[in-house]
Amino acid sequence: MFLACLILGFSACQSKPEVQGEQETLPELPEKTETSVDPIPDTLMPVEQEETEALVLEPEVFLPDPEADLPVSMFREIWGYLISGREDAFRNDAPLTDIGYFGAEVDSYGQLVNVPKPKDIPRFSGRIHLVVTCGGRALSHFVLMEGSPVRKQLIADLLEKSTPFDGLQIDFELVPQRDGPSFRSFLAELRRGLGNKPFTIALPARLRTLDNDVYDYGKIKDLVDRILVMAYDEHWATSAPGPIASMNWCKSVAQYALKTIGPEKLIMGLPFYGRTWGSINLFRAFYFSGIERIKREHKVTEIHREQGIPTFTYEVPVTVTVYYEDNYSLSSRMELYRTLGVNSIGFWALGQENPTLWKLLRLENQ
């Protein structure tokens, strides 16, 4: 049993978190001690994070009066990501042009599994894109290896399984740095095989061009029809607490993306979700000396045994910091993108939003 003090850190303001119901599991924050045996987690920290922390971002973004009516933002394309198995999150009143149907993945053997069926999304007249993920650095290296039978079969499967869809999107977020050329040749093969069918890719946010970047916008843009820039997870599960996507950061990401990708191919991603951070890490392993220290610090006097195994409980206060999105922050970000010249936006993920948000969006041709 824990005593918790909730601090709702509202800020006006790329792995994707899957929100379970109304909350996401409290993340484990790395905390090193001389008696802890836990390694620092291998997080999905953006590759350029350390390099960009020292960069000076754009001046403070002007924000509208929170008490004023929110404007209706208009875009040429509005994408929404839908997780397979949660089709009830799709809303007919949402002004969407495209749905990224999420769930297909490459398994440990390099085979394509969990492919959803577009017919499971009823009454949608727009385009439905098959979104495919590959969740591991070693696995990505394995399936991208040029000339391998695994890669050849995966490409054939991707082309076949995308047949009933309007388009295909690749979302490989853990490609090792040295596999950049293999990744790009993989994309080029898919582009040729798809013919005129829309081919898109989801890429992590960047603030500048990095040396030997696997996800180099300039090298990838000619291989695809659209690039969704995942402008979220500026702060993530094991980082320090902070906005999912602060306004100044978003402005810098959008300006760089517009310059390197161009407005015709760019889709700016927006988050619907929030995150929580705990002030202490309660899920760790300890040496014996560490357990003895905990007993001393928390004045533990009662030790019980379960089949001979010692166990005890104690209470500790936990401060939880929360950053999340609401209609005001999303509207402010949408208007920021619109005024910068962004034509297309995409949301992760349908069902995580305040339903009234859709009243603040309209397609340009409607």
RODO-2510 file (C-alpha; in nm, 4 decimals, decimal comma):
residues 366
     n   res          X          Y          Z
     1     m     0,0000     0,0000     0,0000
     2     f     0,1530     0,3323    -0,1059
     3     l     0,0708     0,6882    -0,0088
     4     a     0,0547     0,8942    -0,3243
     5     c     0,0567     1,2676    -0,3845
     6     l    -0,0564     1,3531    -0,7357
     7     i     0,0896     1,6556    -0,9063
     8     l    -0,0868     1,7324    -1,2338
     9     g     0,1823     1,9018    -1,4396
    10     f    -0,0120     2,0695    -1,7218
    11     s     0,1959     2,2133    -2,0003
    12     a     0,0428     2,4250    -2,2745
    13     c     0,2289     2,3114    -2,4988
    14     q     0,8807     0,9158    -3,1168
    15     s     0,8330     0,2558    -2,9757
    16     k     0,4441     0,4374    -2,9165
    17     p     0,2841     0,3809    -2,5821
    18     e    -0,0258     0,1662    -2,5714
    19     v    -0,2605     0,3050    -2,3103
    20     q    -0,4380     0,0325    -2,1155
    21     g    -0,7922     0,1518    -2,0492
    22     e    -0,7673     0,4816    -1,8673
    23     q    -0,4132     0,4528    -1,7403
    24     e    -0,0691     0,3352    -1,8359
    25     t     0,1474     0,1305    -1,6022
    26     l     0,3670     0,3477    -1,3814
    27     p     0,7097     0,3447    -1,5479
    28     e     1,0252     0,2213    -1,3829
    29     l     1,2762     0,5007    -1,3423
    30     p     1,6432     0,4075    -1,3283
    31     e     1,7975     0,4715    -0,9887
    32     k     2,1501     0,3523    -0,9191
    33     t     2,2709     0,2585    -0,5724
    34     e     2,5668     0,0600    -0,4508
    35     t     2,3351    -0,2199    -0,3466
    36     s     2,1076    -0,2364    -0,6495
    37     v     2,1607    -0,5054    -0,9102
    38     d     1,9326    -0,3545    -1,1748
    39     p     2,1050    -0,2307    -1,4900
    40     i     2,0005     0,0997    -1,6454
    41     p     1,7145     0,0086    -1,8829
    42     d     1,7762     0,0071    -2,2572
    43     t     1,5185     0,2741    -2,3318
    44     l     1,3826     0,3924    -2,6622
    45     m     1,5542     0,7279    -2,6163
    46     p     1,5706     0,9117    -2,9486
    47     v     1,9118     0,8684    -3,1094
    48     e     1,9782     1,2410    -3,1163
    49     q     1,8616     1,3148    -2,7607
    50     e     2,2034     1,3830    -2,6070
    51     e     2,3118     1,5856    -2,9077
    52     t     2,0064     1,8091    -2,9083
    53     e     1,9677     1,8796    -2,5390
    54     a     2,2143     2,1671    -2,5661
    55     l     2,0547     2,3159    -2,8772
    56     v     1,8703     2,6460    -2,8460
    57     l     1,5102     2,5957    -2,9546
    58     e     1,2841     2,8556    -3,1098
    59     p     1,1617     3,1506    -2,8991
    60     e     0,8588     3,0901    -2,6807
    61     v     0,5527     3,0010    -2,8868
    62     f     0,2652     3,2448    -2,8495
    63     l    -0,0370     3,0721    -2,6985
    64     p    -0,4001     3,1860    -2,7194
    65     d    -0,6089     3,2878    -2,4213
    66     p    -0,7216     2,9655    -2,2486
    67     e    -1,0609     3,1266    -2,1820
    68     a    -1,1244     3,2134    -2,5491
    69     d    -1,3138     2,9880    -2,7890
    70     l    -1,0831     2,7446    -2,9634
    71     p    -1,0524     2,7842    -3,3416
    72     v    -1,1417     2,5233    -3,6029
    73     s    -0,8195     2,4063    -3,7681
    74     m    -0,8236     2,3007    -4,1333
    75     f    -0,5834     2,0571    -4,3000
    76     r    -0,5607     1,8856    -4,6360
    77     e    -0,5144     1,5407    -4,4775
    78     i    -0,6006     1,4164    -4,1287
    79     w    -0,4691     1,0730    -4,0282
    80     g    -0,5702     0,8656    -3,7281
    81     y    -0,4027     0,5487    -3,6044
    82     l    -0,6330     0,2658    -3,5048
    83     i    -0,5116    -0,0307    -3,2996
    84     s    -0,6380    -0,3688    -3,4134
    85     g    -0,8870    -0,5052    -3,1611
    86     r    -1,0055    -0,1560    -3,0686
    87     e    -1,2150    -0,0860    -3,3740
    88     d    -1,4890     0,0589    -3,1535
    89     a    -1,2579     0,3603    -3,1060
    90     f    -1,3268     0,4652    -3,4658
    91     r    -1,5752     0,7532    -3,4853
    92     n    -1,7764     0,8274    -3,7982
    93     d    -1,7871     1,1961    -3,7098
    94     a    -1,4073     1,2281    -3,7099
    95     p    -1,2946     1,4181    -4,0238
    96     l    -1,0320     1,1612    -4,1217
    97     t    -0,8913     1,1092    -4,4689
    98     d    -0,6663     0,8174    -4,3715
    99     i    -0,6465     0,5445    -4,1085
   100     g    -0,3204     0,3757    -4,0181
   101     y    -0,4346     0,0291    -3,9117
   102     f    -0,1875    -0,0741    -3,6441
   103     g    -0,1028    -0,4260    -3,5389
   104     a     0,0915    -0,6177    -3,8055
   105     e     0,4430    -0,7018    -3,6894
   106     v     0,7529    -0,8982    -3,7793
   107     d     0,7963    -1,1919    -3,5425
   108     s     1,1182    -1,3488    -3,4122
   109     y     1,1525    -1,5585    -3,7287
   110     g     1,1167    -1,2633    -3,9635
   111     q     0,7610    -1,3560    -4,0571
   112     l     0,4705    -1,1149    -4,0886
   113     v     0,2009    -1,1826    -3,8268
   114     n    -0,1108    -1,0229    -3,6742
   115     v    -0,2225    -0,8618    -3,9978
   116     p    -0,5621    -0,6914    -3,9449
   117     k    -0,8422    -0,6893    -4,2010
   118     p    -0,9624    -0,3575    -4,3453
   119     k    -1,3218    -0,4846    -4,3508
   120     d    -1,3142    -0,4726    -3,9697
   121     i    -1,3339    -0,0932    -3,9911
   122     p    -1,6967    -0,0333    -4,0894
   123     r    -1,8344     0,2681    -4,2728
   124     f    -1,5055     0,4438    -4,3459
   125     s    -1,4809     0,5944    -4,6921
   126     g    -1,1204     0,7131    -4,6696
   127     r    -0,7914     0,5296    -4,7217
   128     i    -0,6817     0,2480    -4,4880
   129     h    -0,3095     0,1782    -4,4604
   130     l    -0,1509    -0,1387    -4,3256
   131     v     0,1039    -0,0340    -4,0592
   132     v     0,3868    -0,2808    -3,9931
   133     t     0,6297    -0,2722    -3,6997
   134     c     0,9535    -0,4527    -3,6203
   135     g     1,0297    -0,4453    -3,2487
   136     g     1,3980    -0,5047    -3,1887
   137     r     1,7446    -0,3983    -3,3052
   138     a     1,8742    -0,7505    -3,3626
   139     l     1,5494    -0,8515    -3,5353
   140     s     1,5602    -0,5438    -3,7604
   141     h     1,9189    -0,6236    -3,8595
   142     f     1,8196    -0,9851    -3,9271
   143     v     1,5265    -0,9077    -4,1579
   144     l     1,6952    -0,6183    -4,3432
   145     m     2,0083    -0,8124    -4,4405
   146     e     2,0468    -0,7694    -4,8160
   147     g     2,0282    -1,0878    -5,0197
   148     s     1,8891    -1,2991    -4,7364
   149     p     1,5939    -1,5333    -4,7971
   150     v     1,4237    -1,3918    -4,4861
   151     r     1,4231    -1,0407    -4,6294
   152     k     1,3058    -1,1639    -4,9691
   153     q     1,0151    -1,3504    -4,8119
   154     l     0,9224    -1,0594    -4,5846
   155     i     0,9042    -0,8208    -4,8798
   156     a     0,6855    -1,0704    -5,0693
   157     d     0,4570    -1,1051    -4,7664
   158     l     0,4313    -0,7282    -4,7182
   159     l     0,3300    -0,6799    -5,0792
   160     e     0,0780    -0,9630    -5,0632
   161     k    -0,0795    -0,8656    -4,7293
   162     s    -0,1124    -0,5018    -4,8308
   163     t    -0,3216    -0,5967    -5,1356
   164     p    -0,6653    -0,5332    -4,9718
   165     f    -0,5386    -0,2074    -4,8186
   166     d    -0,5145     0,1336    -4,9805
   167     g    -0,1537     0,1761    -4,8703
   168     l     0,1390     0,0400    -4,6699
   169     q     0,3301     0,2106    -4,3885
   170     i     0,6600     0,0946    -4,2387
   171     d     0,7204     0,1738    -3,8707
   172     f     1,0615     0,0205    -3,7914
   173     e     1,1818     0,2264    -3,4940
   174     l     1,4830     0,0162    -3,3875
   175     v     1,6997    -0,0117    -3,6978
   176     p     2,0702    -0,0300    -3,5983
   177     q     2,2809     0,2621    -3,7151
   178     r     2,4997     0,0613    -3,9535
   179     d     2,1939    -0,0795    -4,1319
   180     g     2,0966     0,2512    -4,2917
   181     p     2,1852     0,1436    -4,6495
   182     s     2,0052    -0,1902    -4,6047
   183     f     1,6994    -0,0132    -4,4662
   184     r     1,6840     0,2259    -4,7596
   185     s     1,7246    -0,0517    -5,0168
   186     f     1,4466    -0,2395    -4,8355
   187     l     1,2217     0,0647    -4,8735
   188     a     1,3176     0,1000    -5,2400
   189     e     1,2189    -0,2614    -5,3119
   190     l     0,8833    -0,2106    -5,1448
   191     r     0,8280     0,1113    -5,3378
   192     r     0,8823    -0,0682    -5,6683
   193     g     0,6615    -0,3606    -5,5710
   194     l     0,3709    -0,1429    -5,4570
   195     g     0,3380     0,0380    -5,7889
   196     n     0,0970     0,3305    -5,7541
   197     k    -0,0253     0,2299    -5,4079
   198     p     0,0632     0,4929    -5,1411
   199     f     0,3787     0,4015    -4,9500
   200     t     0,4476     0,5830    -4,6235
   201     i     0,6871     0,5621    -4,3305
   202     a     0,6829     0,6735    -3,9664
   203     l     1,0084     0,8348    -3,8531
   204     p     1,1276     0,9766    -3,5190
   205     a     1,1411     1,3512    -3,4593
   206     r     1,4605     1,5328    -3,5511
   207     l     1,5806     1,8873    -3,4858
   208     r     1,8704     1,8773    -3,7300
   209     t     2,0557     1,6476    -3,9672
   210     l     2,2664     1,3921    -3,7820
   211     d     2,5748     1,2102    -3,9052
   212     n     2,5061     0,8541    -4,0246
   213     d     2,1406     0,8763    -3,9248
   214     v     1,9395     0,5660    -4,0162
   215     y     1,6308     0,7866    -4,0356
   216     d     1,7840     1,0652    -4,2464
   217     y     1,4832     1,2516    -4,3857
   218     g     1,6714     1,3689    -4,6924
   219     k     1,7768     1,0181    -4,7950
   220     i     1,4363     0,8592    -4,7323
   221     k     1,1932     1,1175    -4,8719
   222     d     1,2380     1,0122    -5,2357
   223     l     1,1639     0,6480    -5,1473
   224     v     0,8158     0,7109    -5,0035
   225     d     0,4992     0,9119    -5,0686
   226     r     0,4566     1,0457    -4,7145
   227     i     0,6657     1,0694    -4,3988
   228     l     0,4857     1,0813    -4,0655
   229     v     0,7148     1,2577    -3,8184
   230     m     0,6416     1,1200    -3,4722
   231     a     0,6583     1,4527    -3,2915
   232     y     0,5918     1,3048    -2,9489
   233     d     0,7807     1,1327    -2,6663
   234     e     1,0057     1,4331    -2,6192
   235     h     0,9939     1,2927    -2,2671
   236     w     0,9362     0,9215    -2,2285
   237     a     0,8807     0,6519    -1,9665
   238     t     1,2334     0,6523    -1,8217
   239     s     1,3316     1,0146    -1,8862
   240     a     1,2859     1,3025    -1,6473
   241     p     0,9217     1,4182    -1,6283
   242     g     0,8136     1,6596    -1,8973
   243     p     0,5649     1,7265    -2,1776
   244     i     0,5014     1,4546    -2,4343
   245     a     0,5585     1,7269    -2,6934
   246     s     0,6318     2,0816    -2,5751
   247     m     0,5324     2,3667    -2,8043
   248     n     0,8810     2,5058    -2,8589
   249     w     1,0154     2,1588    -2,9360
   250     c     0,7271     2,0913    -3,1761
   251     k     0,7923     2,4173    -3,3585
   252     s     1,1597     2,3303    -3,4083
   253     v     1,0745     1,9748    -3,5205
   254     a     0,8141     2,1018    -3,7692
   255     q     1,0436     2,3693    -3,9131
   256     y     1,3227     2,1181    -3,9696
   257     a     1,0810     1,8632    -4,1209
   258     l     0,9279     2,1218    -4,3553
   259     k     1,2738     2,2232    -4,4711
   260     t     1,4072     1,8710    -4,5302
   261     i     1,0926     1,6783    -4,6323
   262     g     0,8717     1,9514    -4,7751
   263     p     0,5032     2,0232    -4,7051
   264     e     0,3688     1,7890    -4,9759
   265     k     0,5111     1,4725    -4,8197
   266     l     0,5092     1,5696    -4,4522
   267     i     0,2569     1,4470    -4,1934
   268     m     0,3112     1,5897    -3,8455
   269     g     0,2199     1,3421    -3,5722
   270     l     0,0375     1,4549    -3,2558
   271     p    -0,0156     1,2621    -2,9321
   272     f    -0,3473     1,1990    -2,7617
   273     y    -0,1930     1,0250    -2,4595
   274     g    -0,0334     1,1377    -2,1343
   275     r     0,2341     0,9921    -1,9072
   276     t     0,3037     0,9572    -1,5372
   277     w     0,6386     0,9620    -1,3587
   278     g     0,7009     0,8427    -1,0051
   279     s     0,9506     1,0178    -0,7764
   280     i     1,1035     0,6836    -0,6754
   281     n     1,1545     0,3474    -0,8413
   282     l     0,9787     0,0744    -0,6454
   283     f     1,0392    -0,2165    -0,8834
   284     r     1,3990    -0,3267    -0,8470
   285     a     1,6238    -0,6112    -0,7356
   286     f     1,8693    -0,5719    -0,4439
   287     y     2,1676    -0,7392    -0,2888
   288     f     2,1227    -0,8658     0,0671
   289     s     2,2978    -0,5527     0,1993
   290     g     2,0468    -0,3364     0,0123
   291     i     1,7528    -0,5172     0,1721
   292     e     1,9115    -0,4701     0,5153
   293     r     1,9507    -0,0978     0,4427
   294     i     1,5813    -0,0723     0,3474
   295     k     1,4847    -0,2399     0,6747
   296     r     1,6951     0,0088     0,8730
   297     e     1,5771     0,3185     0,6838
   298     h     1,2082     0,2295     0,7124
   299     k     1,2304     0,0853     1,0633
   300     v     1,0964    -0,2539     0,9585
   301     t     1,0530    -0,4753     1,2646
   302     e     0,8160    -0,7492     1,1496
   303     i     0,9549    -1,0149     0,9197
   304     h     0,7233    -1,2939     0,8045
   305     r     0,8054    -1,6129     0,6192
   306     e     0,6232    -1,7808     0,3333
   307     q     0,7460    -2,1402     0,3038
   308     g     1,0642    -2,0279     0,4734
   309     i     1,1175    -1,7198     0,2538
   310     p     1,1432    -1,3906     0,4491
   311     t     0,9093    -1,1107     0,3457
   312     f     0,7999    -0,7736     0,4846
   313     t     0,6001    -0,4692     0,3833
   314     y     0,6432    -0,0968     0,4412
   315     e     0,4812     0,2250     0,3233
   316     v     0,6538     0,5038     0,1339
   317     p     0,5135     0,8318    -0,0067
   318     v     0,5274     0,8591    -0,3857
   319     t     0,4960     1,1831    -0,5780
   320     v     0,3493     1,1252    -0,9224
   321     t     0,3936     1,3886    -1,1941
   322     v     0,1483     1,3815    -1,4851
   323     y     0,1735     1,5431    -1,8281
   324     y    -0,1153     1,4991    -2,0697
   325     e    -0,3010     1,6520    -2,3660
   326     d    -0,6380     1,8254    -2,3749
   327     n    -0,8313     2,0204    -2,6376
   328     y    -0,6452     2,3421    -2,5597
   329     s    -0,2964     2,1981    -2,5965
   330     l    -0,3899     2,0001    -2,9075
   331     s    -0,5645     2,2984    -3,0671
   332     s    -0,2645     2,5205    -2,9940
   333     r    -0,0317     2,2663    -3,1522
   334     m    -0,2564     2,2190    -3,4557
   335     e    -0,2717     2,5947    -3,5133
   336     l     0,1045     2,6174    -3,4726
   337     y     0,1537     2,3559    -3,7442
   338     r    -0,1062     2,5146    -3,9703
   339     t     0,0542     2,8576    -3,9516
   340     l     0,3960     2,7052    -4,0280
   341     g     0,2591     2,5563    -4,3509
   342     v     0,1910     2,1951    -4,2503
   343     n    -0,0777     2,0412    -4,4749
   344     s    -0,1252     1,7039    -4,3042
   345     i    -0,1418     1,5829    -3,9456
   346     g    -0,1814     1,2414    -3,7831
   347     f    -0,2920     1,1336    -3,4347
   348     w    -0,1682     0,8533    -3,2118
   349     a    -0,4066     0,6914    -3,1377
   350     l    -0,7835     0,6818    -3,1899
   351     g    -0,9800     0,6186    -2,8722
   352     q    -0,7327     0,8028    -2,6485
   353     e    -0,8705     1,1511    -2,7230
   354     n    -1,1407     1,3730    -2,5787
   355     p    -1,4235     1,3055    -2,8297
   356     t    -1,5065     1,6764    -2,8495
   357     l    -1,1705     1,7425    -3,0150
   358     w    -1,3105     1,6495    -3,3559
   359     k    -1,5303     1,9584    -3,3475
   360     l    -1,2088     2,1615    -3,3752
   361     l    -1,0990     2,0000    -3,7024
   362     r    -1,2102     2,0319    -4,0619
   363     l    -1,0786     1,9189    -4,3965
   364     e    -0,9890     2,1965    -4,6387
   365     n    -1,2238     2,0720    -4,9115
   366     q    -1,5277     2,0526    -4,6850
***
